[in-house]
Amino acid sequence: MPNVKIYIDEACYASVRPAVSDLLPNLRAMLCRLLEVPPAACQVAVLPVLALPDQPGINVELHLMPRPRDRLEQVAAGLRDSLSRVSGLTVAVRIAQLDAETYVALK
């Protein structure tokens, strides 16, 4: 159940949008492979945001059910490196693990 939000500084958004859009299927495939989930379990969104100029141009937030730390570090590095490569921007990745006892999702 990876829920990914990719926030892109609106000052850069128009120039990197096509490359990021083209990358999304590969990002989802990477998440599915590393987290062992089917594509239907993934939710990926890209949003332009008003950001401060001294922050990374792209900020990724990933929420998911608990996984081993080494696996999460692989996922974070893969997201950061892939987005940085296609955008040329600095990328920060933050991962939060959800509590399976309290998490509720309706689709």
C-alpha angles and dihedrals in degrees: 000000000000111000109194126188117185111197115196124191105251090226088067100028101097094049097049100033097092094050093045091047091052090049097054097088090051092048091052091048090052091050091049092049098045096039096037096232132131120252091252089064092061127088115190126180132174118204133180112227139185104248140174115259094238094058126088112279090233126037118187123198119191124187119188147144115281119292134169114283095239090055091050090051089053090051093047092049092047093051093045096046096044095048093043091050095053097038105034087223133122109261129203120194125198124184125196122188117217127225107247090205094060104027117108126184129176122189 
